[in-house]
Every structure is written in structure tokens, then in C-alpha cells.
Amino acid sequence: MKATRPGDPVVAKVSVLDVVPVWRGGSATAALRASVDLAVRVEALGYTRFWAAEHHNTPSLAASAPAVMAAQLATATSTMRIGSGGVLLPNHPPLVVAEQFGMLSAFHPGRVDLGVGRAAGTDPATATALRRVGHRTGEEFAAQIAELAGYFAGARSGPIDAGAAREHHPPIWLLGSSPSSAAVAARLGLRYAYAHHVNPAATQESLHLYRDTFQASAHLAEPTSLVSAVVIAADFDAEAERIARPYLLAKIQMRGTARFDAFPTQQEADAYTFSRQERELTQAFADRQIIGGPDTVGQKAADLVAASGAGELMALTITPEHADRVASYRLLAEVVGVPAPVLSPQSTPTAFTG
């Protein structure tokens, strides 16, 4: 781990990626409300941004409308950046996305991020229902991004007026998990968010490629990146590993199924006996993420940021108990040295009752 002076933060910026998980016996409504409560609480801890993902026909994940979610999150908070992690652009006309995020920026100027991705985020039948046509090539996706960017302020005027978008330009982040997405982000001069929790094997290669081949654009002069990882922190390594078991069990249960209804509870995970192969698979995954007590989390967070060269760590924390998720984000903020911000009265945390 890179040596730091006393008082120096281990990681310059920490943020949140939320997939709005739904647990067995719970509901999408409760999951959505828990996420808003979480946003208020992590804002008070000094987190930089809070992004919500997009998934469809996935009962275990309640985040299906990033613009709606971002609007609710932004209204409930006051200082933290809010955005999409991300809008899956081939599912949407770029004009609609520009109109949505232009309006968001009008209501919350200087606080909105627009993260975009290329995946479907769903099964083929649902993709068809979303009017998604086929698999977008890299060039088609790049053209969509260019069209999207063209509707915002500072772009060349065209025949279509996207409303408030012409007065705002929220930062556009390209989400990816491979060198190919890194190359697109670099070529278009976009900010880049790498999903280490999806493909840890290619993290360093992708982020190094992004920096080495970055081409400045009208809105970004220097490469800017973040890396997202699963983070589950507790007072001790053993406790973090225990509360991580439901998520790891879910990864096993998701294999080979087209529809995953909900995440297993802590009780289910505690009672489940992993086979040798399952233990090896989940351990290999967990070892490359950030799961443990304060010393382990601080070390692994610093190592990941240093190895990837990213300027920011975005934490994906999925635990059955809302209190454990809040506590994990609190501990992460403490061990990496994030200073708490001064908040307005509207963003004072209140008790979450589910």
C-alpha cells in the first residue's frame, strides 16, 4: 500500500453504486425507499456521488428507471452528485435521455451525472419489449453517444430542441468492464467508470489503456476515471464475510437461471452449505473485491485504487439488513479518511422504517 502522510485520505474520493436490491420476503417498494434513505445517510458521511443502475424484468433489482430514481435521490439530498450508473443507452432514444437529464440538471444544477452503458440489462424478450433492436456495435453505440451529447449546451445547434438540455451539460461517463469500452471512452474524450465488480481480471489493462489513449474533447481535457467494486465492511473480517454470504450465495444461485426473483436472506445464507466448487468460486470473487474489517478494507481499497490508477472508488454494497449496509458505508468512509460535509437541514438523516 502506498505510504501516506498522517491525516492523508487513503482514497481521494468514494462514491456509491446502487442496484436497489430486493430481498426474499421484501418488496421493490421497500427497496426503493431504502435506497433513498441510504443516499441521505452517505451524503452525511462525505460521499462524492450516488448512482443508480438500470435493470429490467429482474425482480431482485428494483432500479429500472434511472432518471426517475435520480430525481428522487436528488430531491432527498443537497450536496452529493446524483446520477445513473447507468442509463443503458441502446434501450432509449438519445433525445429522450437528453430531455430527462436536461430537466434533472435544471432542477439540480451542478449535481447531475449521466452515466451510460451499452448492455441490455435484461433478457432478450424484455429487450424487444423495450424496442431495443439487435446488438449494437461499438460504432453504433459511439454514434448514439455523439447524438446524445449533441443535444446538450455547447454543442452545435441542430433542428431538434431538447428543452432544458440546451442550457446544461451534465458530465457524461461511459460505463464499461473491458478494454474495448475503455478504448471508446478514450477516443470520445469521455469520463470512464470501470466495473471491477463485473470483470476484475481486466481492471488494470482497461484503465491503463483509457489513460494512455485518451483524446481530449470539448468538455474534458484530461482522462478522468473511477473504479467500482463490491465493498462489504464490518468491525471484523469474520463478520464482514458473514454478512457477505447472502450476496455470494446469490451469485451461485443466479448461475444458469434466466430469472432471479430475490436475494436470499441472511438466515438462508447462514444455513446453506457451499460445495467445494462453490466455495472456490465465491472465494475467488471475494478475494478480488473489498470485504473485511477496517484494516482489510483500508488496505484493499488503497491497493485497488493504486493499481488501477483511478481517482475514485465507487462502492457497491449489498447486504440483507439496511443497518449493515449503512454501517459498511460508514466504516469505509472512516478507514479511507473522507471528511464529512456541512449539510442543509433537508438532508439530515431520519430513521428508516422500511
Order of alpha helices (4+ residues) and beta strands (2+ residues): beta-alpha-beta-alpha-beta-alpha-beta-alpha-alpha-beta-alpha-beta-alpha-beta-alpha-alpha-alpha-beta-alpha-beta-alpha
